[in-house]
Amino acid sequence: MSDVTSDLLAAVLAATPDRKSAALRVLRGEDSVGGGEKKNALPERFVTQRELVKMLGVSAISLWRWKVPGHELGGRRRFRVSEVLAYLESPQFKAISEELKVKRKEMRSAVSESWGTRVKRKRGRPCAVV
């Protein structure tokens, strides 16, 4: 046997039952050394734009307009959900969101003025003149 194996066996034989069960939990990945937070064995996976759109309930155009951070993997855009959610809570996104709201309001008023009347909107598209 190698020195590591013999040392491990000697430590197991000399350990108390509590220490043995704690070591077994660490080896199984159920706990971390020192009793701290459990660390994920696998990194967070990347999701496609389609998956992200379904999760957030928005369109792909909104993701582009909001400048959501992503990664280029194999020539394709991929996202980490934790990064996207953190971005959507950030002051940077809030500033972009406010800027887009102002632009949208200006466009609505410009369209209304050019038609000479107020445009009634349905689902974001002009549909009738009131």
Secondary structure, DSSP 4 states (H G I P E B T S, - for coil): --HHHHHHHHHHHHS-HHHHHHHHHHHHTSS-GGG-PPPPSSPPPPB-HHHHHHHHT--HHHHHHTT---EEETTEEEB-HHHHHHHHHSHHHHHHHHHHHHHHHHHHHHHHHHHTSPEEEETTEEEEE-
